[in-house]
């Protein structure tokens, strides 16, 4: 007997309902469906299987980033924790989705397609490749200090701002000429700094997102940036291995900033170059081997901060912060099968999150405090 299931009607919220795996339960009452969209659904039915079998609405057990692009890479880069709700974090990817996760429940809570514009109309595929356009491929994401806004940077230079609860797109703008590589809200939530591959940092006011300054003294693409705790200054790295310092009030570079701000308290430390993170570099390491670092939000019971790094070899490392000596001792975490573009601590440091580039996996590592 042949039984046909129309998955486009049964798996209503699937991002890609192409079936890759099936398994029927021993009592022939339930069917597990695995999709190309990195999802696992369960549907049930009553009676014996026949052409007229009616299947119940499918429940999604698992979902994740996937690989819709056939001609280009499918990488997952963007990762950021919520602040007021330390259980939640957000990721984004080349698959055209933005996803909210629960660390305690270890599952996706909700998602939206970044393929939809502000009018909720679908962005057409690239005419030449048939893949998603760069305007829907998100490479970095950040949550505002009050959790009310989610900022996402895209491969074509667009920035889109979403509501932190409903995920409704609120604002969309583009001033950068190339893709957005990093963005950070200021601790006082009055500004957002956005780094681009066009070598510039763009500073905007919040919540109206008016462009204030363009900081363009770097000689290569921006890789990382951080705010000072008082929201007055920034420091940033670029592809030319520069560490520059900025006055957020004027948009001007601070010559001699390393000396002038040597005692500055930084709200985050994600720059891979700087005095307190020298120890992340193994002997003979290439300057591109380590993709991201993140300092813990709070001090460890031993009186020091923790520093996490993600590298090109699929390894997560945990070190003491500050880490001064090159090739400092570290605790290693393995599991990713690809480079790790981003690592982030949860707001209460109970979890460390990592995201794998081409493995499209989101890992969460539990921190056990003794």
Secondary structure as UniProt FT lines:
FT   HELIX           7..10
FT   TURN            12..13
FT   STRAND          19..24
FT   TURN            26..27
FT   STRAND          30..35
FT   TURN            36..37
FT   STRAND          40..45
FT   TURN            51..52
FT   STRAND          59..62
FT   STRAND          76..81
FT   TURN            86..87
FT   STRAND          88..93
FT   TURN            94..95
FT   STRAND          97..102
FT   TURN            103..106
FT   STRAND          107..113
FT   TURN            114..115
FT   TURN            118..119
FT   TURN            127..129
FT   HELIX           134..136
FT   STRAND          138..143
FT   TURN            145..146
FT   STRAND          149..154
FT   TURN            155..156
FT   STRAND          158..163
FT   TURN            164..166
FT   STRAND          169..174
FT   STRAND          180..185
FT   TURN            187..188
FT   STRAND          191..196
FT   TURN            197..198
FT   STRAND          201..205
FT   TURN            206..208
FT   STRAND          211..215
FT   STRAND          222..228
FT   TURN            229..230
FT   STRAND          233..238
FT   TURN            239..240
FT   STRAND          243..247
FT   TURN            248..251
FT   STRAND          252..253
FT   TURN            255..256
FT   HELIX           257..260
FT   TURN            261..263
FT   HELIX           275..280
FT   TURN            283..284
FT   TURN            287..288
FT   STRAND          290..295
FT   TURN            301..302
FT   STRAND          305..311
FT   TURN            312..313
FT   STRAND          315..321
FT   TURN            326..327
FT   STRAND          331..334
FT   STRAND          340..345
FT   TURN            347..348
FT   STRAND          351..356
FT   TURN            357..359
FT   STRAND          362..366
//
